[in-house]
């Protein structure tokens, strides 16, 4: 990627029907992620159980 961030991408697309998961090594972006109504915020290195929990959250949202 160039100088842009994942948040820059979210600012420029319609993600209303997309389940967003942030995966990062930087915990300082967690509060900003809340503004984007992300499904989850996973810290690297990602634990398998955390990833499974996130997938389960997405599946439950899709069932609604």
Secondary structure, DSSP 8 states (H G I E B T S, - for coil): --S--HHHHHHTS--TTS--EEEES-GGGHHHHHHTT-SEEEESS--HHHHHHHHHHHHHHHH-
